[in-house]
Amino acid sequence: QVQLVESGGGLVQPGGSLRLSCVASGVTLSRYNTGWYRQAPGQQRELVAAITNSGSTNYPDSVKGRFTISRDNAKKMVYLQMESLKPEDTAVYYCNLKGVMFRADFWGQGTQVTVSS
């Protein structure tokens, strides 16, 4: 059974940093592209960072230069380092796995990030 568990969210002041972690079980992580999404109240879920199984990364302009995604296939971990956080980064952050060359799409339960003074 596939399970993704996020951690590391919390309350941080504007300009602060957080590191989110996602541990995957029941999968061989190298067979998946991975990403972090976020959803603020009343908003659609949006991609904030993605990293392919070969290590290529992608970020939207809203977080480029502030967020860094990384992964450790052996540990089955995906990370999101967030710097210079802004109030508009407040959202629930979700870890996602998408199968490479096969149909699979898995989500974690989410972790709340609140940026406020």
Phi, psi and omega in degrees: 000131181277134177219135175240130181233118178268153175206168175105354178288173179161194179260130180220149178282154175307137184091350182278183184229154172214152173237118176267146177233149177224122176253132181253140174229152179080014180221160165261105192300330183295347179271005185231145161277147185232155181203164171243133176239164174219155178219118176267158180305130179076005182245161175282154175292136182228149177285134175245341178192144178219148175219128181281171179292346176263000174099003177285138183245159180211135180223145171286162182300332184295337182237355183301131182089348179246327183251144177224124177261144176211168181212155176228100185297322182296322180271354182059045183239145172232137184236153172225109175269123183242123181241163176048049185294146182239157177305327180287355172277354179297125183181172166271129183255133184239140173269142183222141173238133175235130181297143176265117180070012171208159187274112175200141184208108185239145181231148170274181183273347177096153175224135185279132171241123179237123179249110186201149176265000000 
